[in-house]
């Protein structure tokens, strides 16, 4: 049975066709074969052989390689690519009248149509964004009430002063925060059949507790678990545990929660001034607090992925997770090496 490619050279793969052209030209040029004979043996037209000889005369054997068709010019040009990158990095959809700050490929496709008059699908936009070294990420949310000048003042003036004073008094610097831990909080994912959401059995019971913690750049973690609502009194109890049996003074940096700034707490700190000083982060700036990452570690990476049966089980596993993290000083030190917290790494 005769193969299709034997009667139609278009069926021959490009790489093989390149070799056939080179063999044909070699036969004519170097072995003095007649072009008609080469045409008959290879089953190609005489005009094809003479065309190959012409291409060889101009570019040598390299000119006999299969040339890919140029195809249609790209719909999204380099100018549009640069506009895409600048738009994603420097603006939000709200600047264009959308009621969301989050970019999607569908929104960008609409803007490309409005800006340049081209019709592209979201998948095309996605491909171009990846080539521009952009990726789809979970954003870091910042409160609109945040004052950039206050943050700048804290980073460039206030905190360096705290560091210098701590060095002079040989004090330790720690960052403090609190978090609620709920029995029904879940995180993480699992594998399953495509199109079928995996089912995981969990408790439907209610249960809640609170944790207060502090961390230092040296990798020290202190914490207190309580089932009570955190009040000024609860906070003072934690402060008392932090300064108990301390040799060095402690400079504690916290956010501006109401119980942190209460008169009761202020009076306590003033009465223990030789042991404790309390400073405050800029308003709406949790990203500046390395202690925030304790909760990411405990809630999201540990408890949120565990099977928890009831509140006693929650308390048991919470304390176990905290003890485990407390022993991992390198992990705690890493909380001070993030872009937003590395300013505190030298304390």
N, C-alpha and C positions, 0 to 999 in steps of 0.2 A: 504493500500500500504506500503510495507516494505521500510524503510529508508535505504539509502546507507550505513550510518555509522553502522547500525545494523549487516551488513555482512562484513564490512571492517573497522577494528579499525583505519586504517590510516586516515579515514575521520574525526575522533574525534579530536577536538582542543587539543593542547598540554596541556593547563592548566587542562582541564577536564580529560585527560588521566592520569595526575599525580594523581588526586584524585582517579581514578579507580584502579590504582596500589596499592595505600595506603589502599583502601577498601578491595581489594583482599588479601593483605598480612595480614591485621588485622583479616579478616575472618579465615584465616588458623592458624595464630599464637595465636590470643587471643580467638577465638571462636571455635577452633578445627574443622573447616570445612575441608573436604578433598580437595586437590588441583584440583582433577578431577571435583568435584561439582562446585567449583568456576569457573573453565574453561568453564563448560557448561552454567552456569548462565550468565556470561559476554560475551560469544561468542568469547573467545580467545583460542589460542592453549595451551595445557598442558605445552609445553616447555616455553611459555611466562610466565606462572605463576611461574614455577620453577626458571626461570631467575630472576623474581622480588624477590623471596625469597632469592636467592643468593645475590642480590644487597642489600637487607635489612640486611642480616647477616654482610655484610662488612661496610655499611655506615648508617644503620638505615633508618628511613623514608625519610631523606634527599636524600638518594641514589635512591629514586624512582621518583624524579623529572625529567621531560623531559630534556634531554641534547641536546642542539643545535649542529648541525653539525659544525665542525670547519671551513669548507669552505676553499677556496684557500688562501694561504698566501698573504698579501698585496703586490701589485706590486710596490708601492712607499714605500720604507723602511724608518726607522727613520733617517738613514744616509742621504738618499736623501732629506728628509724633512729639515734637518739641512742645507744641501747644498742649497736648495731652499731659505731658509730664509736669509742665509749669502749673497747669490747672489743678491737677491732683495734689501737688505738693504745697502750693501757695494759697489755694482757695478752698471753699466748701460749696456744696450744692446750694446752700442758703444765699450765696452771692449771686446766684442765677435765678432766684425766686422759688426754689424748692423748699419744702418744709421739713428738711432733714439735713443734718451735718455730715452724713455718711455717703461716700461715693459708691455707686454701683455701675456696672458696665452698661446697663440699660440707660441710665441717666447720661453717661458720657456719649453713648451712641446718639441720643437725642441732641446733645449739644454739638456734636460733630456735624449733624445734619443742619442745625440752625446756623452754625458758624461758617461751614465750608460747603454746604449744599450736597453732601455725600450721604448715601444710604448704606450703613453697615449694621451688622447684627452684633449682639453683645459678645458672642464668642470671638469675633474678630478684634474687638476692643480688648478683650481679655488677653489675647495673644500678643498684641502690641504692648500692653502694660507690662507683661512679663519680660519682653525684650528690652524694655526701658528700665529694667532692674527695679520694678515696683511689684509689691505683693499685697495680697488681701490679708489684713491683720486686724486683731482686736485692738481698738484704740485705747489710749490712756485718757480717761475722761477728767476734765478739769472744770471746776466750778467757775461760772461766769463772774461770780462775786470776788474771785481771787484778784489781789492787787499786785501786779508785776513789780511795782516800785517797792512795795513792802518786802516781797521775796528777795529782790536784788539787795536791799538794805540788810536783810538778815544774812544772806550768803557772803556779802562783801564786807560788812562792817560789824554787825552784832555777833555772829557766831565766831569770827576770828577773835573778838574781844573776850568771849567766853573761854575760848581755847587758851588765850594768854593768861587769863586769871586762873584757870584751872592748873596750868603749868606752874604758876607762881605759888599756889597753895597746895600743890601736889594732890590735886583732886582728880577723881575719876569722873568721866562724862558718860551718861547713859541716856538713851531715848526710851520713852515710855508710851504705852498705848493700852487700850482695852478693846475687847470684842465679845459679842454674844455668840454662843454656840448652840445651834438648834438641832434637835433630834432628827428633823426631816430634811436637813440640807444635804444635797447630793451633788457630786461632780464626777467628771470622768466619762469614758465611753467604753464600749466593748464591741467585739466582732459579731456579725450575724449575717443571715441570708439577705441578699440584695432585695429591697422592696418590702422586707418584713422587719419591723422594729423589734429588737430584742426585748424580752420581758424579764425584769429583775424583781424578785420579791423583797419588799422592805416593810418596816413597821409603819402603821398609820397613827401610832401613839404620839402624843405631844410631850415635849420635854425641852427644857432650856436651862442654860447656866451661863455664867460670865467668867472671863479670864482677864486679869491684869498682868502685864508683863513689862520687862525692861531689858534692853540689850546694850552691849558695849562693842566698840570696834575691836576689842581684844577677844571677842567671841563668848562673852559671858551672858547668860540668860537667867533672869529671876522671874518667877511667876507666882500667882495666887489664883486658885479656882474658887469660885463662890456661887452659891445658888441664889444669893440675894441680888436685888437691884443695886447697881453701883451708885452710891451717894458720896457726899463729902466724907462722911464717917467711914464708909468702906474704903475710900481712897486713902484716908489717913492711916488706917490699919495696914494697908499695903506699904505706905511710906515708912511706917515704923519698922516693918520687916526688912526694908531695904537698908536702913541705917543701923539696925541692931548689930552690935559687935563690930562695927566698921572702924578701921584705923584711919583711913583717909576720908576726907570730905567727899560728898557725892553731889555733882551738878546734874540735875535731872531736866530733860527737855521734853515737853509734852505739847499737845494741841490745846486749844482754848475751850475745851468742854466746860460746861457750867460748873461742875464740881471741882475742876482743876483751879478755877479762878474764884471759888467761893471764899467768903471771909473766914470760914472755919479752917480751910486749908491754908490760907495765907497766914493766919495766926499760928498755925502749927509750924509752918516753915520758918517764920520769924523766930519762934521760940527755940528752934533747932538750927540756927543759922551757922553754927560752927560745923555741923554735920551735914547739912542739906541746903541746897539752893535750887529754886525752881524757875526755869525759863520757859518761854512759850514760842512755838513755831508760828510763822505767819498764818493768818486765817485762811481756811480752805486750801491747805497745802499738805495733804496726807502723803503725797509722793516724796516729800522731803524727810519723812520719818522712816528710818530703817526698820523700826519695830513693826511697821505695817506688814512686812513680809513674813513675820511669824505667823500671821493669820492665813496668808496664802499657803504656807507650808502645812499648817495644822488642819485648816478647814478644807482646803481644796485638794491637797495632795495626799492627805492621810485620812482624816475622818470621813470626808465626802466620798471616799472610795471603799470604805469599810462597811461590813454588815454590822449594824447596831440594832440591838433588840429592844432596848428600853432605856430609861434615864440612868439607872445604875450602871448599865453597860456603857452608856455614853460617857459618864464621869470616869469610869475605869479606863476606857480607851483614850480619853482626852489626857488624863494624867500620864498614861504610858507614852503617848505621842510627845508630850511636853518634855518628859524626862529624856526620851531618846534624842530630841532636838538639843536639849541642854548639854548633852554629852558630845554633840557634834559641833565643836567650836569652829571648824573650818566653814561649815554651812552657815553659821551665824555671821562669821566674818564676811561671807559673800554678800550679805544684805547691805554691806557698806561699800560695795564695789560697783553698784549699778549707776547708770548715768545721773540719776536724780539724787543719789545718796552718797556718792564718792566724796563730796565735799567734807563729810564727817569721818572719812577713813583714817585721817591722820591724828585723831584724838588719842 
